[in-house]
C-alpha cells in the first residue's frame, strides 16, 4: 500500500488489537522522544499503540540504590 506513512499505518490498524511502531526520534528536534509518525499514530489510532524505541538504557532500581 502506498501513501503517507501515518495514513497507511492507521488504515491498516483499523480493527487490530494493537499497532506497534518504532521511533527514531529524528524529527524536527533530535532530542524528541517520539518521531512524528509514531506520535501521530499514538494520537489518532483506534487501537492501542506500542512505541518501541531503540538504544534506551534502563537502569535497574537496585543498581541505582547501591550507588
Secondary structure, DSSP 4 states (H G I P E B T S, - for coil): --S-HHHHHHHHHTT-SEEEEEE---SSSTT-SS-HHHHHHHHH-SSEEEEEESS-----HHHHHH-
